[in-house]
């Protein structure tokens, strides 16, 4: 199962920080980033145009693939401390599986 999120920031530095934080949690960037001018304001001195201030938003799509495989450790014991004989703890392995399944379904 793949989760997808779009993250945004008001500066490239902030976007980079968010990417690094999410990458540490298993997220990966998809494609490249985008920069969009969300607002422009012209500044004048009298009737003469002096400059334009642009407000920019930076974004990127992040994806995370979740593995829904349940891994259960093999559990066994040695009856009468005889290490040449192994008895598998089926009940213990079943309990571990059921616990992990309940966590996955939450």
C-alpha positions in Angstrom: 0.0 0.0 0.0 1.4 3.4 -1.0 0.7 6.6 0.9 1.1 10.0 -0.8 1.4 13.4 0.7 2.0 16.9 -0.8 4.1 19.1 1.5 4.4 22.8 1.1 6.6 25.6 2.5 7.1 29.3 2.1 10.9 28.9 1.5 13.2 26.3 -0.1 15.0 25.9 3.2 11.8 25.1 5.1 10.8 22.6 2.3 14.2 21.0 2.5 13.9 20.6 6.3 10.5 19.0 5.9 11.8 16.6 3.3 14.7 15.6 5.6 12.3 15.0 8.5 10.0 12.9 6.4 12.8 11.0 4.8 14.0 9.9 8.2 10.5 8.3 8.7 10.6 6.3 5.5 9.1 8.8 3.0 10.7 9.4 -0.4 10.3 12.4 -2.8 8.4 11.7 -6.0 9.5 13.7 -9.0 10.8 17.2 -8.5 9.6 20.2 -6.5 7.4 23.0 -7.7 7.6 26.7 -7.1 4.4 28.8 -7.6 4.0 32.6 -7.2 0.8 32.9 -5.1 0.8 36.7 -4.8 2.5 39.6 -6.5 2.4 43.2 -5.2 3.7 46.1 -7.2 5.3 49.0 -5.3 5.2 52.6 -6.5 6.9 55.8 -5.6 4.2 58.3 -6.7 3.3 57.1 -10.2 6.6 55.4 -10.9 6.8 51.6 -10.5 9.7 50.8 -8.2 9.6 47.0 -7.9 7.4 44.0 -7.4 7.3 41.7 -4.3 6.4 38.1 -5.1 5.1 35.6 -2.5 6.2 32.0 -3.5 5.0 28.6 -2.3 7.3 25.6 -2.7 5.9 22.0 -2.8 6.8 18.4 -3.5 5.0 15.1 -3.4 6.3 12.5 -0.9 5.4 8.8 -1.0 5.8 6.0 1.5 5.3 2.3 0.8 3.9 0.4 3.7 4.7 -3.2 4.1 1.7 -5.2 5.4 3.7 -8.4 5.8 3.5 -9.9 9.3 6.8 -11.6 10.4 6.6 -13.9 13.4 9.7 -15.2 15.2 10.1 -19.0 15.4 9.7 -20.0 19.0 10.7 -23.3 20.4 11.9 -24.9 23.7 13.9 -27.9 24.7 11.9 -30.3 26.9 13.8 -31.6 29.9 16.8 -29.4 28.8 17.6 -31.9 26.0 19.0 -29.6 23.3 18.8 -32.3 20.7 15.0 -32.1 20.8 13.1 -29.0 19.8 9.4 -28.5 20.4 7.9 -25.6 18.5 5.8 -23.2 20.6 2.8 -22.9 18.2 0.6 -21.2 20.8 3.3 -18.5 21.4 3.8 -17.9 17.7 0.0 -17.8 17.1 -0.4 -15.2 19.9 2.4 -13.0 18.4 0.8 -13.2 14.9 -2.7 -12.3 16.3 -1.2 -9.3 18.2 0.6 -8.0 15.1 -2.5 -8.5 13.0 -4.6 -6.5 15.5 -2.0 -3.7 15.4 -2.1 -3.7 11.6 -5.9 -3.5 11.4 -6.1 -0.5 13.8 
